[in-house]
């Protein structure tokens, strides 16, 4: 096919779409089901209506081929676990008794059974549930969900393409099941898994699928020759199946590297590749392998992870270059639109001109359709769209929001000394222990306490004018009093004020810093029914006035025990925001760090002796390719040290990280030079403690003993046993006792019971140490 005919064939598609609905209807229905207020049938009806609505809107916008199977009640990797029958032994009885309740038990756990481990989906803030596999795992195909959703879309008269997590990525994301040796490699199960995928593909073909998309984002990471050979074998075997749909293998989030020629040579009918800035090398690599003759190429030229308008002219140039490299070129976003909010049209508080700089899922869909039309029919057919796009890009580039000379001058003046404490850790720790007077195995929490309905109602009342500022602050003051009183009675050693005034750990600060924009309806799924509204980092950052000092000092006035000041660190402020794409991330991080440094110094001046600067996103933002990591870690750790480097030696700096794989960044954790780090460890059975020990981590650490992402209450003995495991890796004088993460999403009854058990566990183990 010639380039001209390839252009004429260009069509628009997407890989996935936000699941929640315009008003988070899915969240409300699922949580209603958990509480017994919504029936299973009503939940299924809501889900079906949301799917149908998404597909209709995509088709009406001009998307030729809609995705199916990407919709999920909780997580698409968990859906894949169900599809291949890899149900953990401890959950099989629940799944057999009721498939829906068993599904949620795997996701959330029950009082008697622990859930699957949860961690970040590559370098995004989406969390997936980790498959648990072992040498005895028996796979069994269950294509019920995938076939049913395909049939729903086909019944609407739409062209639909089922989307599945690919077999190689599924196995590479998996971990050894409990009791299986840690060196077991799930990828060794590939030959056992491929027949299950073959059966699912045959079922989808029989149900009417012309194409099926198999997502293999794990292949954009550094892969060994054995892993690449496994990918080659997987797609050789699947491609050779006699009765199957056409296969579109998709990768995203980075460049494919050595995996590109493997997939290009495989007997599949198409590849979907990321061609945004982070994966621009895919274009040259594709040309180097001779393109994809006889194959379909789906070109991800619209950024599916950020919210800035696309540069349509630049994308058309990329698409034009690709025309000669494939039999057919279609247009898409770089990845599923799951990672962006639904619609800018819902926003009312952002200045209209600035709003035109932004593109959420619906606007990105329109960009994809526009690009496909321009590619197929010529740029004259989209002249008006191109002109408007150029004007929007120019407006943003020249805006005073994006350039503050004072902020830039301060950032440029940062020296190496600004990023160093005045004394090394070995000297600081003695001063801190003398100043704080804490017991062995000190207990604390991560920061937030339950955000009750009363607190949310108070914020709503304030916004609606039903109460004034004084009335709202009285409610916050009363909540802080209750939280401090509970912690004292329970016996915690280092207290927190509970953060009742905060809506979100990033948004709260973003709303008080210059250069950020806040949305009202920009919800994005983080995990399950947990949705966040990432702020938009639009311009240069500064702190006009103190943000946390008032409430922290009020809490400290209520107790003689130390109260931690609680801040969100600079890397997490970037990672959980939509960041600017017009300057290096390191430059933005330094601006945020300087704003936070002012806050840290003000907290210390007000008498706060313990200050926690949370960096849960340090690992998730780690580049997927090892070659890109040193540069990232250099600016990321420097930003943390700039934030904390100005305090006295006897001020104890804590940090916190959760729900990520920490082994890759243990050296960077050391480079942060924090005095204490708390980390998620309950679901991973203290794995991080062993990783810290293997590295020779010299500072204090609190691997979590309470999994706060599950409603179950761990017993005191369960927490004590985790502590004993931790002590095998971390000396008692450096071990802290704490939950995995903040308690914002939990209810008060389970929080009370769990923290009482946590304190009891610490006392038990202290007693054991005193007699040993």
N, C-alpha and C positions, 0 to 999 in steps of 0.2 A: 504494500500500500504506500502511496506517495505521501509526502508531508502534507500536501493540500487535502487529500482525502482523510488523513489522520486528524487534521484540524476539524474537518467537517463532522467527524464522528465524536468530537469532544462532548462529554456530558458531565453533569454535576452530581456529586454524591457526598455523603459524610460517613464516618466510621461509627458514630454513636452520638447520643444526644442527652442533655440533662434529664434526669429521671423524675425529679421531685414534683413537677407541675408548677404553675404560675404562683400558687399560694401554698406551696409545700404540702399539697394534698396527700402525697404518698407518705410523708413523715407522719402526718396526723392520723392517717388510717392505720399505719403499722403500730404506732404507739397506742392508739385506741384498741387495737387487737390485743396487744400485750396486757392492757389493763382490763380486758374483758368487756369493753364498751362497743367494740366493732366485731361483727362476726367474720368468720373466714370467707364466707361468700361475699360479704360486703367489701372486704379487703380486695378480693380478686376482681370484683366489679370496678372498684376505683382504679386498680392497676390497669385493667383492660381499657378503661376510658382514657387514661393518661397515655398509654401506648398509641391508641388510635388517634388521639388528638395530635401527638407529636408527628406521626406519619402523615396525617392530612396536611398539617402546616408545612412540613418539608416538601410534600408534593405540590402544594399550592404555590410555594415559593419558587418552584422550578427544579427541584431535585429529582433527577430521573430515577434513581435507584435508592430506596430507603433501607436503612439497616434494621435487622431484627435480631433478637437474642441479646442485645446489649442492655436491655431493661432488667433491673434486678430489685428484689425486695431488700437486699442487704449488700451483696458484693458479687461481681461477675466471676471472680476466681472461685468463690464458694459454689457458685452455680456450676462451674466446670467440675468441681469435686463431685457434685451430685451427678452430673452428666456421665462421668466415667466410673461412678460407683465406688469411689475411694472414701467411704464413710469410716471415720475412726471407730474402733471397736467399742469405745465407751459411749458412742452416740447411736449405735445401730438399733438398740431397742427403742429409743425415742423416735427415730426416723421410721421404723417399722410400724410403730403405734399410730403416728400421725406425721405425715411428711412435712407439713408446714411447721408444726411445733418442733420437730426434730431439726429442721433447717435452722430455726432461730436458736435452738439449743447449741448447735455447733458454733453459731456466731457469737452468742452472748453467755453461754454456759447456764447452768442451773445451780441451785444450792449444793447439789451432790456431784455434779459433773463439770469439769473445767471446759471452757471453750477452746477453739483453735487459737493458736498464736496469731497476733495481728501485727503487721508491719507496713511500711510505706511502699507504695507502688512506684518503683524506680525512684526518680528524683522529684516526684510530685508530693502534694499533701493529701492525696487519696490513700486510704489504708485498705489492704486486702487481707484476707484470712489465709494463712499459710497452710497448704496441703501437708498432711502427715502421711508418710509412706515408709514402707519397709520391704525387705526381701519376700515377706509373705503376703504382700498386698495383692489382692485379686480384683482386677478391674471388671466392670460390667456396664454395658452401654444403657443409658436411660436418656433418650432424646425427647422425652415428653415435652419439656418446656420449649426447647428449640423448635420442634415441629409445630407445636400449638401456636407460637407467636408468628411463625412464618405464615401459617394458614390464616391467622387473623389479618395480616397485611394483604395477602393475596385476595382475601374475600372483599377487601375495600377496592379492589381493582388496581392495586399498585404493583410496580416492579420492586421486588424485595430481595435483599441479600443477607442471609444469616451471617452473624459475626461470632466466632468462637475464639477462645484463647487457644493458641496453637499447642501441639503436644510437646514441643521442645521447651518452649517457655514455661508451660505448666510444670514440667519436671524440674527445670532449673530453679523455679520459685519454691519448690517443695523442700521440706526438711525431713530428716529421719524421725519417725514416730517415737513417742516415749518408749523407752526400753530397747530401742534399736541402737546399735553402735553408732557413735557420732560420725565415724568415717564412712558410713553407708552413703552411696551416691544414688539419689533417685533416678538420675538419667540412665542407670543400668536397666531400668524397667521399660525403656522405650519400646523394645520389641513386643512386650506384653501389652503396652498401651495402644500401639498403632492399630491393631484389629478393632479396638473399641471405637477409635475415630473413624475407621472405615465403615463400621456399622452405622454410626451417626450420620456420616456423609450420605450413605445409601438411603437412610430414612428421610433425610432432607431432600434428596433428589426425587424420591418417590412422592414427597409432599409438594413438589413443584419448584424447587430451587434450581435456577440456572447457574448461579454463582454462589460460592460460600467463601467467606473471608476467614482466614486463619491468622490471628495476630501473634507475631513473634518479636515483641520488643526486646526480649532478652538477648537477641542477636546483635543489638547495637552496643552491647558491652564487650569488653575484651574476652574472647573465647579461645579455649585451647584447641589444638588440632583435633583432639578426640571429640570435643563438643561440636566443632564444625562438621566433622565426619558424621556425627549423629544427626545433625540437621540435614545433611545431604542424603543420608539413608532414609530419614523420615519422609522427605518430599519425593524421593525416588519411589518409595513404596506407595505413598498415597497417590502420586501422579500416575502410577501404573494400574490403579484400580479400574476394573472394567465398567462399573456402573456407579458413576459419581458425578457431582456437579463440576463445573469449572472451578478451579481453585485460584483465589487471590491471596497471596501471602503478604501481610502488612507488617512493616516495622516503623517505629517512630521514636522520638525523643533524642535521637542523635544519628550520627553517620553509621552505616552498616559495616564499613571496613572490609575485613576478610570474608565476612559472611555474604557480601553482595555477589561475588562471582559464584559462590555455592548456590545461592537461590536463582541467579540468572540462568545457570545451566540446568536447573531442575526441570522436570517435565510438568510444571504447573503453567496455567494459562495467563497469569498476571502477577505483577508485584505492585504494592502500594508503598511509596517511599516518601520520607520527609525531606522537603527541599527548603525549609525555612533556614534562617541564619545559622542555627546551631547544627544543622545537618547539611550545610551547603556543599560539603565535600562529596555528597552522594552524586551530584551532577557530574563532576569530573570522573568519579569512579565508574559511573554508569557508561560514560563515553569510553573509558579505558577498556571495559570488557566487551565493547562492541555493541552496546545497547541491548535492547530486548526484541530482536527480530521475531515477528510472529506472535508477540505477546502484548497484553494490555498493560499499560502503565497508569496507575492512579497517582497523580502528582499532588502531594500535600504542600501547597504553596501559601496557604492561609494559616497563620499561627493559631493552633487550637488550644494553647495554654495561656496566652496573654490576651489582653483586652483592647489593644490599640488597633486602630483602623489599618487595614492592609494598604501597602503601597501598590496599587493596582498596576501601575505602569511597570514597576520592577517585576511583579509576578508575571505579567504578560511576557516580559523579556525571557524569564526563566522558562515559561511554558513554550515559547517559540523555539528555544534551544532544544527542548526535549522532543519536539515533534519528529525530528529525524531519528530518534533513538528507540522508537517503539512502533508497533503496528497500530496502536490506538492510545491516545493520551486523554485521560479524564482528569477532572479537577476536584480537589477535596481540601479539607483542612489537614494539618500535619498529623493530627491524632483525633481521638474522640472529643467532641465538644462537651463531654462530661465535666471538664476541668474549668469551664467558664460559666458565668451566670446566664440566665435565660434571655433577657431582653432589656436593652437600654430604654425602651419606650416606657417602662414602668417607673423610671427615675424622675422625680419632680424637684429635687433639691440641688441638682448639679446645673450650673450655668449652661444654657443651651449651646453656646459656642464650644464649650469644653466637652459637652456631651457628644458633639460631633467627632471628637477625637477617638471615641470609644466604640468598640464592636463586641457585643455579647453573642450568644449562640445564634439568635435570629439574624443579627446583623452579619455575622460571619457566613451564615448560610446564603444571605443575599450577595455577599462578596464572591462566594464560590460560584453562584449562578451567573453573576455578571462576568466573571473571568471565563467561564465555560462558553458563554454566548460570544464574548469578544474573540476567543480562540477559534470558535467554529464559524462565526459569521463576519469577523473583521472588526477592527477597533472603531470604525465609523458607527457601528450599531450601539456602542456604549460610550459615545463621545461625551454625553452629558454626565454620566457617572464618573468618567475619568477627570473631567474638569472640576467637579465637586470634590473629588478625592484629593486632587492637587491643592485645592484651596484649604481643605481641612488639614493636610499635612503642613502647609506653610503657616497656618494659624498657630499650630502647636509649636513649631520650630521657633517662631518669633515671640512667643508669649513671655511676659515677665515672670510668670509662675515658674518657668523652667530654668531661670537664671537669676540667682541672688548673689551679687558680687561679694558681699560680706561673708556669706557661708562658704563660698569657694576659696576666699582668701584664708579663712581659718583652717579649712581642710588642707590647703597647700602648705600651711606652716607647721603641721604635725611633725614631731621629731621622734626618733627611736626611743628617747627617754620618756616621752609621753605614754608609750606602750609598755612600760615596765613598772612593777611595784618597787618601792624604795628599799625593800629588804627581800632576800630569798625566802622561800617557803620554810626552810628549816628554822630560821630565826623568827619568822612571823608566827608560826604555830605555837611556840612557847608563850608569846605575848597574848595570843588569842585565848589559850587555855587558862592562863592566869586571869584574864579579864572576864571571861564568860563563866568559868567555874562549872562546866557541864560534867555529868556523870559519864562513866563508860557506856558505850552504845547509846548515845543521845538520841532521843526520839523527836521527830518533827513531822510536818506534812509539807506538801509541795507548794501550797499557796492558797488555792481557791477552796471554799467550802460550798455546800449545796446552794445553787441558785433556785430558791423556792418560788412558788407561784406568787407569794406575797411580794417578793423582791421584783419580779418581772412586772407585776401589777403596779408597783410603785413607780417604776420607770415609765410605764404606759400612762399612768395618771399624770406624771410630770409633763410628758410630751403633750397630753391632751388638755393641760391646764386645769385638771381637777384638783391638783394640789400645787402649792407654790414651792420655791426652792427650800424654804425653811421647813416645810412639812416633809419634803423628800429627805432632807438631810437628817431630820429627826428619826425617820425610819432606818436610815443607814446607820446612824449612831447606835440605835437599839440593837440592830443585828450584830454589829461589831462587839457590843457588850456581851451578847449571848454567846458568840463564837469564842471570845476570850475566856468567858466563864466556863464554858464546856471544856476547853483545852486544859485549863488549870485543874478542874475537878478530875479529868481523865488522867492527868499526870504527864502530859507532854512537856518536853524540856525547852524546846525553842518553838515559839508560837508564831502564828500569822494572824492578820486581821480578817482574813476570809474573803476579801475582795468583793463585798456585796455591791459596791458601786460600779463594778466593771462589767461591761457587756461582753467583752471578748479580750483575750490577752494581747492581741495586736490592735484591734480596732480602738480599744480604750485609749491607747497611747497615740495612735494615728490621728484621732480626733483632736488631740491637743498639740500636735506638731504642725508647723507650716509645711506646705508642699504635698500634703496628703489630701485625697478626696475620699469621702465616705459615701456608700450607697445605702439606699433604703431597702432594696429588693435584690441585691446582688448575691443571692445565696448560691453556694457551691457545696457539693457533698464532700465531707471529710471521711466519714465512715458510717455505714448503717443509716440511722436516722439523724446523725449529727451533721448539721449544715452550718457553715460559717459564711460571713460576708467579708471576704478579703478587701481591705481598703486599697486604694489606688495610689501608688507612689508617682505623683505627676511632676513634682518639681523639687527644688533644692530644700533641704530639711534644716529646721532649727527649732529650738524649744523656747517659746515666749515666756513661760513661767513654770514654776514647779508643778508636777503632775500628781505625785503620790505622797508628798511629805505630810500634808495635813492629816490624812486618815491614818498613816502609819504612826505618827507621833501621838495621835489620839489613842490608838490601840495600846501603845507603850505606856501611856499614862494610867491604864487600867490594871497593870500587872508589874510585878518586879522581875518576871522572867523575860529573857530577850525576845523581842518581836522582830521578825525578819522584814526588811523592806523588800518589795517584790517588783521586779522590772522584767520586761521582755527584751532579750538581747538583740543586737543589730542584725545578725544574720537571719534570725527568725522574723524580725520586722520586715526583712526583704522577702524571705521565702514564703511567708503567709500573707503577702500582699501581691498585687499585680505591679511588677516593677517597671520602671522606665526602661525603654529599649534604645534610648538616644545617648547613653553614656555607659562606660564600664561599670559593672556591678560593684567592684571594689571602691570606686569613687563614691557611689551612693552609700555604701556601707560605712565609710569613714564619716560622712556627714551625719548619719544616724548615730554613730558611736559618739560623736562629740556632743550631740544633743543629750544622749543618755548619760554621758560623763557629768554633765552639769547636774543632772538629777541625782546621780550617785553621790556627788560631793555635797549636795544640799541635804540628802538624807543623813549622811555622816555628821554634818554640822548640827543637825537637829537631834543628835543623840542615838541614832540607829547604829548598833554594833554588828549586826549581821545583815548582809544585803545579798539577795539572790538575783542573779541575772540569768534568766532562762534562755537556753539555746537548744531547744529540742530539734530545731531544723538544721543543725550543723551537719549531721550525717545525710539527711535527705537531699540537701542541696549539693552534695558531693557529685562532681561530674561523673558520668557513667563510664568514661574512658580514663584509664589510669594516667595517660600522658597529660591530661588536662587538670589533674588533681593538685599537684604542688602549687601552681599559681593560685588556685582557688583557696587552698588551705592557708596560704601565706596571708592573703588579705582578710580572710575570715577570722583567723586567730588574732591577727593584729587589731581588727575592729573590736573584738572582745576586750583585749588588753588596754586599748585606748579608753574604752568605757570604764574600766575598773582600776586603771593604773594610778589614779590620783589619791587613793585612800591611805590612811595610816596603817602601819603594820598590824595593830591590834584589832582592826576592823576585818571581820571574817567575810570573805567573798564566796558565795555558793553559786553553782550553776546547776541546771537540770536538763536532762535529755530523755526522750522516751520513744518507744515504738519505732525503732530503726535497728539496723545491723551495725553495731559499734566496733566490731573487730577491725574494720578498715580504717578507723580514725583514732585508735587509741593514742598514737603519738600526738595527734592534733589535740586531743583532750588534755594531754600533758602540757602542750604548748599554750593552752589557755591560761595556765598559771592560777587557776581558781584554787581556793583552799579546800573546798568540799564540792563534790559532784554527786547528785542523786540521779539514778538511772532506772529505767524499766527493767525488771528482772523476773517478775513473778511467773509470767506465762512461759518464759524461756528457761525457767528452772535455774536461775543464777548464772546463766552463761556469761553475762557481762563481767561478773566478779572474777571468773576464771580468765577472761581476756585481759582484764586490768592486771591481774597477778602475773600473767605470762609476759606482759610488757614491762613489769617492774614499776607500775604506777606508784609514785611515792606519797601521794596526798590522801586525804580522807575521802571516803565514798559511801554512798547509801544506795545499794542495789535494792529495789523495791520488794516488799514482802506482801503487798496487798494490790491485787489487780483491780483497778478502779473502773475498767471498762466492762465489767461484768457485775450483775446485781447480787451475786453470791457473797456471803459474808465468810471470810476465811476464819477458821478457828484459831485460838491462841496457839495450839500445838502446831498447826500447819505453818503459821508465821514463824514460830520458834524453830521449826525444822529448816525453813528457808534461811533463817539467820545462821543456824549451825553450818549449813552448806556455804554460806557467805564467809564464815569465819575460817573455813579451810583454805580460802584464797586471800582474805584481807585480815590483817591483824586486828584484834579487838580494839586497840587504842585508836584505830583509824576507821572503824566501821560505824556507820549511822543506821538508824532504823526509821523507815519511812514508807509511804505508799509509792506505787509506780508513777503516779501523776496527780494532777489536781482533782479535787472532789466536786467540781462544779456540776457535773452531769449526774451525780448520785443523789439519792434521797437521804433525808436526815436519819431515819431509823437504821438503815444499813451502814451509814457513815458512823453513827455512834457505836454500834456494835463492833464494827471492824476496827476502829481506832482503839477502843477499849481492849480488844484482843491483841492489837499490835503492841500496846504499852505492856500488857500482861506478858507477852512473849519476850519483850526486851528484859523485863524484870526476871523472868525465869532463866534466861540465858546468862544474864549478869550473875545470878546466884550460882549457876553452874561454873562460871569462870572463877568466882571467888573461892570455890572449894577445890578447884582442879590443881 
